[in-house]
Amino acid sequence: MPIAIISHADCRKHHMGEFHPERPERLDAIQNQLISSGMDFVIRHFDAQLADKAHLLRVHDRDYVEDLFTRAPEDGVVALDPDTLMMPHTLNAALRSAGAAIQAVDLLMDGEFKSVFCMTRPPGHHAEKHRCMGFCFFNNVAAAAAYAMERHGLERVAIVDFDVHHGNGTEDIFRDDERVMFCSSFQHPFYPDTPFSTDRPNILNLPLPAGTAGAEYRQQVESEWLPKLDAFKPQMMFISAGFDGHAEEEMAHFRLREADYAWITTELRQIALKHAEGRIVSVLEGGYALSALGRSVIAHLKALLGN
């Protein structure tokens, strides 16, 4: 069965400055690796739809959503925080990113695909109910998970975030919703330096020290996450797929490699096959070393396909 990839040209138009790490070339690096990988025969491409406000209001406060629409500039740049900037194409790109994740849910529920990768930007996992931060405007994976529960009646969904930074926004949105099991592994101490839960059964945080490499990472995931995810029996698996824990990244200090991303994807796929009819929505988050990003995404996609 092929894998669906959802993207859109609008996602390349959002540009926060020449030296900003979250830049359009990230998508080009992935696309180049897709072409050279020879995976074309197992991939179907879709243009991302635009999320509407109703989708966003499931996970964000109305005042916050309205404020982002109001502050979107027609020219120039608006700084929402030191790292998160809006320019004339930002709002559309953010709506495409959230819309792609929602669209992915429908593609899976229609039964034509078992897995969908949202090759979009800006990312989303730092966006909380009431604020943006860390390059993120709308919480794409959270909007999709909420949509899956409301529109398709799913009672249990899992979100696994293996970005090197804590998925504080996703935790903020779902910490009190026991229909959602949220697993986040991250370098600690490190950005965003926000408090994280240690006492909620549906929140499984995995803070790990700088220098964590594949063997240590796999052991922690295997002991701390996999049995609990299996017991939870999610009806759909969501992945916040951040690849900035790669050893070639200069902005973080994990030592992961492509094989480690393939390993965790394979483990999550086995749980999805057992409990969720194989349904996985994977949403791009971080990853800023361009060559490593492209290679890691290919390893991730091959594992989603079962290769």
Stockholm file with secondary structure:
# STOCKHOLM 1.0

chainA/1-307         MPIAIISHADCRKHHMGEFHPERPERLDAIQNQLISSGMDFVIRHFDAQLADKAHLLRVHDRDYVEDLFTRAPEDGVVALDPDTLMMPHTLNAALRSAGAAIQAVDLLMDGEFKSVFCMTRPPGHHAEKHRCMGFCFFNNVAAAAAYAMERHGLERVAIVDFDVHHGNGTEDIFRDDERVMFCSSFQHPFYPDTPFSTDRPNILNLPLPAGTAGAEYRQQVESEWLPKLDAFKPQMMFISAGFDGHAEEEMAHFRLREADYAWITTELRQIALKHAEGRIVSVLEGGYALSALGRSVIAHLKALLGN
#=GR chainA/1-307 SS CCEEEEECTHHHHCCCCTTCSSCTHHHHHHHHHHHHHTCGGGEEEEECCCCCHHHHTTTSCHHHHHHHHHHCCSSSCEEEETTEEECTTHHHHHHHHHHHHHHHHHHHHTTSCSEEEECCSSCCTTCCSSCCBTTBSSCHHHHHHHHHHHHHCCSCEEEEECSSSCCHHHHHHHTTCTTEEEEEEEESSCTTCCCCCSSCTTEEEEEECTTCBHHHHHHHHHHHTHHHHHHHCCSEEEEEECCTTBTTCSSCCCBBCHHHHHHHHHHHHHHHHHHSTTCEEEEECCCCSHHHHHHHHHHHHHHHTTC
#=GC SS_cons         CCEEEEECTHHHHCCCCTTCSSCTHHHHHHHHHHHHHTCGGGEEEEECCCCCHHHHTTTSCHHHHHHHHHHCCSSSCEEEETTEEECTTHHHHHHHHHHHHHHHHHHHHTTSCSEEEECCSSCCTTCCSSCCBTTBSSCHHHHHHHHHHHHHCCSCEEEEECSSSCCHHHHHHHTTCTTEEEEEEEESSCTTCCCCCSSCTTEEEEEECTTCBHHHHHHHHHHHTHHHHHHHCCSEEEEEECCTTBTTCSSCCCBBCHHHHHHHHHHHHHHHHHHSTTCEEEEECCCCSHHHHHHHHHHHHHHHTTC
//
